Amino acid sequence: GRKEAISNVGHMALLINCFCSGDFGMFAKAAEDTIGREHVASQFPYMPAVIQSALDAGATGAFPCGFGPSVMALITCRTGDVLAQSSSNELERAVAKAMLSKADEVGCNGRVLIAKPADIGAHVVAQKS
């Protein structure tokens, strides 16, 4: 309804603020979808538990991709520091392991893809001649 739509607009503003400011302290709240939450939970009952396992393992935020069945978790501790990157890689693996373990516990098969964002944005990597 209207209340859920207004809530989602507020979450979108918070999400934009997280990315613009680089402060992801409110990212988990910003990623909440009050409109689709009930639909996703009814279609994919494992999803709330898998999302919570990602958060409990240290993810900055976790949420359904689209309306499921995939879950995306965001980890935000990567920097130019080699030691910080090593720590980030450990956290990535810990979050992935927690999510897979919870999915298995609730009877859902899954797999993990760990992707690294590019700093340069969209660009041409090859052209046909």
C-alpha positions as a Markdown table, in Angstrom:
| # | Residue | x | y | z |
|---|---|---|---|---|
| 1 | Gly | 0.0 | 0.0 | 0.0 |
| 2 | Arg | 0.8 | 3.6 | 0.3 |
| 3 | Lys | 2.7 | 3.3 | 3.6 |
| 4 | Glu | 5.0 | 0.6 | 2.2 |
| 5 | Ala | 5.7 | 2.7 | -1.0 |
| 6 | Ile | 6.6 | 5.7 | 1.1 |
| 7 | Ser | 8.8 | 3.5 | 3.3 |
| 8 | Asn | 10.6 | 2.2 | 0.2 |
| 9 | Val | 11.2 | 5.7 | -1.2 |
| 10 | Gly | 12.8 | 6.6 | 2.2 |
| 11 | His | 14.9 | 3.5 | 2.0 |
| 12 | Met | 16.0 | 4.5 | -1.5 |
| 13 | Ala | 17.1 | 7.9 | -0.3 |
| 14 | Leu | 19.0 | 6.3 | 2.5 |
| 15 | Leu | 20.7 | 3.9 | 0.0 |
| 16 | Ile | 21.8 | 6.8 | -2.2 |
| 17 | Asn | 23.2 | 8.5 | 0.9 |
| 18 | Cys | 25.2 | 5.4 | 1.8 |
| 19 | Phe | 26.9 | 5.3 | -1.6 |
| 20 | Cys | 27.4 | 9.0 | -1.9 |
| 21 | Ser | 28.9 | 9.4 | 1.6 |
| 22 | Gly | 30.7 | 6.1 | 1.7 |
| 23 | Asp | 29.1 | 5.5 | 5.1 |
| 24 | Phe | 27.4 | 2.1 | 5.0 |
| 25 | Gly | 26.3 | 2.0 | 8.6 |
| 26 | Met | 22.6 | 2.2 | 7.6 |
| 27 | Phe | 22.9 | 0.0 | 4.5 |
| 28 | Ala | 21.1 | -3.0 | 6.0 |
| 29 | Lys | 18.1 | -0.7 | 6.7 |
| 30 | Ala | 18.3 | 1.0 | 3.3 |
| 31 | Ala | 18.2 | -2.4 | 1.6 |
| 32 | Glu | 14.9 | -3.4 | 3.2 |
| 33 | Asp | 12.0 | -3.8 | 0.7 |
| 34 | Thr | 8.7 | -3.3 | 2.5 |
| 35 | Ile | 6.7 | -3.8 | -0.6 |
| 36 | Gly | 8.2 | -7.1 | -1.8 |
| 37 | Arg | 9.1 | -8.6 | 1.6 |
| 38 | Glu | 6.0 | -10.6 | 2.2 |
| 39 | His | 5.9 | -11.9 | -1.4 |
| 40 | Val | 9.5 | -13.0 | -1.3 |
| 41 | Ala | 9.1 | -14.7 | 2.1 |
| 42 | Ser | 6.0 | -16.6 | 0.9 |
| 43 | Gln | 7.7 | -17.8 | -2.3 |
| 44 | Phe | 11.1 | -18.4 | -0.8 |
| 45 | Pro | 10.7 | -19.2 | 2.9 |
| 46 | Tyr | 14.4 | -19.8 | 3.4 |
| 47 | Met | 15.3 | -16.3 | 2.4 |
| 48 | Pro | 14.9 | -14.4 | 5.7 |
| 49 | Ala | 17.1 | -16.9 | 7.5 |
| 50 | Val | 19.8 | -16.8 | 4.8 |
| 51 | Ile | 19.7 | -13.0 | 4.8 |
| 52 | Gln | 20.0 | -12.9 | 8.6 |
| 53 | Ser | 22.9 | -15.4 | 8.5 |
| 54 | Ala | 24.8 | -13.1 | 6.2 |
| 55 | Leu | 24.2 | -10.1 | 8.5 |
| 56 | Asp | 25.2 | -12.2 | 11.6 |
| 57 | Ala | 28.5 | -13.2 | 9.8 |
| 58 | Gly | 29.4 | -9.6 | 9.2 |
| 59 | Ala | 27.9 | -8.5 | 5.9 |
| 60 | Thr | 27.1 | -4.8 | 5.7 |
| 61 | Gly | 23.7 | -5.7 | 4.2 |
| 62 | Ala | 21.9 | -8.6 | 2.5 |
| 63 | Phe | 18.7 | -8.6 | 0.5 |
| 64 | Pro | 16.9 | -10.6 | -2.2 |
| 65 | Cys | 18.0 | -10.0 | -5.8 |
| 66 | Gly | 14.8 | -8.9 | -7.6 |
| 67 | Phe | 12.1 | -11.0 | -6.0 |
| 68 | Gly | 14.3 | -14.0 | -5.4 |
| 69 | Pro | 15.4 | -16.7 | -5.3 |
| 70 | Ser | 19.0 | -15.2 | -5.1 |
| 71 | Val | 20.3 | -13.3 | -2.1 |
| 72 | Met | 23.0 | -10.7 | -2.4 |
| 73 | Ala | 25.3 | -9.7 | 0.5 |
| 74 | Leu | 27.4 | -6.6 | 0.5 |
| 75 | Ile | 30.8 | -6.4 | 2.3 |
| 76 | Thr | 32.4 | -3.0 | 2.5 |
| 77 | Cys | 35.8 | -3.3 | 4.1 |
| 78 | Arg | 38.0 | -3.4 | 1.0 |
| 79 | Thr | 40.7 | -0.6 | 0.7 |
| 80 | Gly | 44.0 | -0.2 | -1.0 |
| 81 | Asp | 45.7 | -1.7 | 2.1 |
| 82 | Val | 46.9 | -5.3 | 1.4 |
| 83 | Leu | 46.2 | -6.3 | 5.0 |
| 84 | Ala | 42.6 | -4.9 | 4.8 |
| 85 | Gln | 42.1 | -6.8 | 1.5 |
| 86 | Ser | 43.2 | -10.0 | 3.2 |
| 87 | Ser | 40.7 | -9.3 | 6.0 |
| 88 | Ser | 38.0 | -8.6 | 3.5 |
| 89 | Asn | 38.7 | -11.8 | 1.7 |
| 90 | Glu | 38.3 | -13.7 | 5.0 |
| 91 | Leu | 35.0 | -11.9 | 5.7 |
| 92 | Glu | 33.7 | -12.7 | 2.2 |
| 93 | Arg | 34.4 | -16.4 | 2.7 |
| 94 | Ala | 32.9 | -16.3 | 6.2 |
| 95 | Val | 29.7 | -14.7 | 5.0 |
| 96 | Ala | 29.5 | -17.1 | 2.0 |
| 97 | Lys | 30.0 | -20.1 | 4.3 |
| 98 | Ala | 27.3 | -18.8 | 6.8 |
| 99 | Met | 24.8 | -18.3 | 4.0 |
| 100 | Leu | 25.4 | -21.7 | 2.4 |
| 101 | Ser | 25.3 | -23.4 | 5.8 |
| 102 | Lys | 22.0 | -21.7 | 6.7 |
| 103 | Ala | 20.5 | -22.5 | 3.2 |
| 104 | Asp | 21.5 | -26.2 | 3.7 |
| 105 | Glu | 20.1 | -26.2 | 7.2 |
| 106 | Val | 16.7 | -25.0 | 5.9 |
| 107 | Gly | 16.7 | -27.5 | 2.9 |
| 108 | Cys | 17.8 | -25.2 | 0.1 |
| 109 | Asn | 20.6 | -25.9 | -2.2 |
| 110 | Gly | 22.8 | -22.9 | -3.2 |
| 111 | Arg | 26.0 | -21.7 | -4.6 |
| 112 | Val | 28.1 | -18.6 | -4.1 |
| 113 | Leu | 29.5 | -16.1 | -6.5 |
| 114 | Ile | 31.9 | -13.5 | -5.0 |
| 115 | Ala | 32.1 | -10.5 | -7.3 |
| 116 | Lys | 34.4 | -7.5 | -6.9 |
| 117 | Pro | 33.1 | -4.1 | -8.0 |
| 118 | Ala | 35.1 | -2.2 | -10.6 |
| 119 | Asp | 36.1 | 1.4 | -9.7 |
| 120 | Ile | 36.1 | 2.6 | -13.3 |
| 121 | Gly | 32.4 | 2.1 | -14.1 |
| 122 | Ala | 31.1 | 1.0 | -17.6 |
| 123 | His | 33.7 | 0.9 | -20.3 |
| 124 | Val | 34.6 | -0.8 | -23.6 |
| 125 | Val | 36.9 | -3.8 | -23.1 |
| 126 | Ala | 37.0 | -4.8 | -26.8 |
| 127 | Gln | 35.6 | -3.7 | -30.1 |
| 128 | Lys | 34.8 | -5.7 | -33.2 |
| 129 | Ser | 36.9 | -4.5 | -36.1 |
